[in-house]
């Protein structure tokens, strides 16, 4: 692991990038305090993905998937409204947070005559 200050990193960036490509980690410091790290980018896997679950005959559905729903569940799906009507007003947002700053009052400016 290499530790370098910002000025050195700016002056010799290509050398440090080569070191990272060889497998080293480079820590960049600001006045000897670590602030960033150069490390190699993780390469994507080169082998093809396994698509076997997508081929016919490799499904994970059971035969129950194709059976009709019971009558009571069908009634719940079809008889209930999507947005139930209530007499209460709909609240979209919660109450104002206690830590939020209060709104500023509008100030009047005097007009010059």
PyMOL commands that set and color helices and strands:
alter all, ss='L'
color gray80, all
select helices_A, chain A and resi 6-11+13-21+52-54+63-66+71-79
alter helices_A, ss='H'
color red, helices_A
select strands_A, chain A and resi 2-5+26-30+33-38
alter strands_A, ss='S'
color yellow, strands_A
deselect
rebuild
show_as cartoon
